[in-house]
Amino acid sequence: MTIIKSILFSVLVLFALSSISSAQLVVLKKPIRLKVVVVKTVKPGKNFVWIEGQWKVNGNKHIWVNGRWSKNRPGHRWIKGHWKRKRYGWIWVAGHWSLVTGH
C-alpha cells in the first residue's frame, strides 16, 4: 500500500509542477519601488507616447530597461506596467497597448 501511495504522491507532484510551469509568477509581497533617475528625451513628434522604463528579470537579477518614445497606435492607449493584487499574492502585468472602446 505504501508503494501505491508513493506513486500517487509522485504523480500529483508532477502534475502540480507542470501546471506551475505554465502559470504566471505570483509573489506574496510586491517589491518596493526603487528610485531611478529617468531621463526623458524630447518628444520626437506629436504622435508619440512615452513608454516608462521598468525592471526586467535577467537570469537571477533585475535590470533596469530605460523608457522610450513609441509611435502612438490609432484607437489604442498605452497601459503602463503595474503590480496587480491576486488572491494569493501579486503578479506583474507588463505594459501593453489596449484598444480604446466607447469614445
C-alpha positions as CSV (number, residue, x, y, z in Angstrom):
1,M,0.0,0.0,0.0
2,T,2.9,2.4,0.7
3,I,4.2,1.9,-2.8
4,I,0.8,2.9,-4.3
5,K,0.7,6.0,-2.0
6,S,4.3,6.9,-3.1
7,I,3.4,6.6,-6.8
8,L,0.2,8.5,-6.4
9,F,2.0,11.3,-4.5
10,S,4.7,11.4,-7.2
11,V,2.0,11.8,-9.9
12,L,0.3,14.6,-8.0
13,V,3.6,16.4,-7.5
14,L,4.5,16.1,-11.2
15,F,1.0,17.4,-12.2
16,A,1.3,20.3,-9.8
17,L,4.8,21.2,-11.1
18,S,3.7,21.0,-14.8
19,S,0.8,23.4,-14.1
20,I,3.0,25.8,-12.2
21,S,5.5,26.0,-15.1
22,S,2.8,27.5,-17.4
23,A,1.4,29.7,-14.7
24,Q,2.2,33.4,-14.0
25,L,4.7,34.1,-11.2
26,V,3.0,35.2,-8.0
27,V,4.8,36.9,-5.2
28,L,3.4,37.3,-1.7
29,K,4.6,40.9,-1.3
30,K,5.1,43.3,-4.2
31,P,8.6,44.6,-4.4
32,I,9.4,48.1,-3.2
33,R,9.8,50.7,-6.0
34,L,13.4,51.7,-6.2
35,K,14.2,55.3,-7.2
36,V,15.6,55.6,-10.7
37,V,16.7,58.7,-12.4
38,V,14.6,59.0,-15.5
39,V,16.0,60.9,-18.5
40,K,13.0,61.7,-20.7
41,T,14.3,62.9,-24.1
42,V,12.5,65.5,-26.2
43,K,9.3,64.2,-27.8
44,P,10.1,63.3,-31.4
45,G,6.7,64.3,-32.7
46,K,3.1,64.9,-31.8
47,N,2.0,61.3,-32.5
48,F,4.4,59.7,-29.9
49,V,3.7,58.4,-26.4
50,W,6.2,57.9,-23.6
51,I,6.7,54.2,-22.5
52,E,8.0,54.3,-19.0
53,G,11.1,52.3,-18.1
54,Q,10.8,49.2,-16.0
55,W,12.7,46.5,-14.1
56,K,13.0,43.2,-16.0
57,V,14.3,39.8,-14.8
58,N,17.6,38.8,-16.4
59,G,18.7,35.4,-15.0
60,N,18.8,35.8,-11.2
61,K,18.9,39.6,-11.1
62,H,16.8,42.5,-12.1
63,I,18.0,45.1,-14.7
64,W,16.5,48.5,-15.5
65,V,15.2,49.0,-19.0
66,N,15.1,52.7,-19.9
67,G,11.9,54.3,-21.1
68,R,11.4,55.3,-24.7
69,W,9.2,57.1,-27.1
70,S,6.9,55.0,-29.3
71,K,4.6,55.9,-32.1
72,N,1.0,56.2,-30.9
73,R,-1.3,53.4,-32.3
74,P,-4.6,54.9,-33.5
75,G,-7.5,53.6,-31.5
76,H,-5.2,52.4,-28.7
77,R,-3.7,53.7,-25.5
78,W,-0.6,52.6,-23.6
79,I,-1.2,50.9,-20.2
80,K,1.9,51.1,-18.2
81,G,3.3,48.0,-16.4
82,H,1.9,47.6,-12.9
83,W,1.5,45.1,-10.0
84,K,-1.9,43.6,-9.7
85,R,-3.3,42.0,-6.5
86,K,-4.5,38.4,-6.8
87,R,-6.0,36.0,-4.3
88,Y,-2.6,34.6,-3.3
89,G,-0.3,37.5,-3.9
90,W,0.8,39.9,-6.5
91,I,1.6,39.5,-10.3
92,W,3.4,41.8,-12.6
93,V,1.3,42.9,-15.6
94,A,3.7,44.1,-18.3
95,G,3.0,47.4,-20.1
96,H,0.8,46.9,-23.2
97,W,-1.3,48.6,-25.8
98,S,-5.1,48.5,-25.1
99,L,-7.9,49.0,-27.6
100,V,-9.9,52.2,-26.7
101,T,-13.6,51.4,-26.7
102,G,-16.6,53.7,-26.5
103,H,-15.2,57.2,-27.2
